[in-house]
Amino acid sequence: MRQGQVVAEGDRQRGTGGRNRGGREAVDRALSAGIAIGLSSRKTRERITETLAAIAAAVVEAGIPLATIEGGTVAGTALITKAGAFGGTETVVNCLDRLREV
């Protein structure tokens, strides 16, 4: 998996879906998803850790990750996610500049 990569099936992003509820519930969902595709809980935990590390390494600003979609009709497309509460007055401009660099 490449740095900051988002894995997609077709046009839909594959993941746990919904809001991040955090805590034990998110861990249980991730472990169940790993088991469903034939991974051990150890391997699932390793993949989660690797993915989080890659996301943390590819950021525009604190809390604003840069990723690349893999698979589907938009494979290779750069993606930035930004919550409304993150960043200052220049953050959107910084995000657009970063997308132009990719």
N, C-alpha and C positions, 0 to 999 in steps of 0.2 A: 504494500500500500504506500502511495506517495504522500509526501508531506501535505497536510491539510486537505486530504482527499475525501470526497463525499461519494459513497457508492450508491448507484441508482439502478433501478429496474425499469426499463422503458422510460417514461417521463416522471415516475414517482420516486421520491427519495425513500430509500429503505432504512428503517430505523425503528425505534420503539414507538414512535407516533405520539401525537398529543403533546400536552405541556410537560415540561420536566417536573415531575412530582418529587424527585429527589429521594434520598434515603433508601430504606430497605426495599420498597416497592419497585424502584427503578432497577436495583440490583437483581431482584427476583425476575423481573421481566427480561432483562438482558441475559441472564443465565438460562432461562427457559427458551429464549430465541436461539441461543447457541446450541443447546441440547436438541432442539427441533431440527437443526441442520447438521447434526452429527458431531458437534464439538464437545469436548469435555469441559467441565466448569473451569479447569485450569487454563485451557486454551482460550476459552471465552474471555476470561479475566485478562489474559495476556493481550488479546486483540483490543479490548476496551482500553487498556493502559497505553498501548501503542498508538491508538487513534487519538486519545486525549492528548498525548505528548505531541503528536504531529499537529493537532489543532492549536495547541498552545504555542508552538514554534512559528506558526504562520498567522500572524495577527497584523492588522493595520494599525490599531491602537489597542490599549488595554480593553479587553472584553469584546473586541470586534474581530472575529476570525475571518481569514481568507482561505477558501477551499477551491477545489476543482472537482467538477462532477465527472464520474467515470461510468460509462455505459449509457445505453439509451440514445435517444435522438439528439441530446444536447451534450454528449460526451466531450470533455475537454473544456467546457465552459467554466470560466472563473465565477466564483460566487462569494459574496460578502453578506454576512448577516449582521444587522445592527438593531439593538433594542432602542426604543426612544430615549431611555434615560442615560445612555452611554454617549460620551463625547461632548465636545464643545461646539462652538460656532463654526469651526473649520472642518469638523469631522466628515461631513458628507463630501466636501471637496476633496479631502484626503482619500476617502474611499474611491471616488471616481478616478483620481490620479493613479491610485494603486491598480485599479482595474485596467487602465490604459497601459501600464507597464507589463502586464501579464500577457 
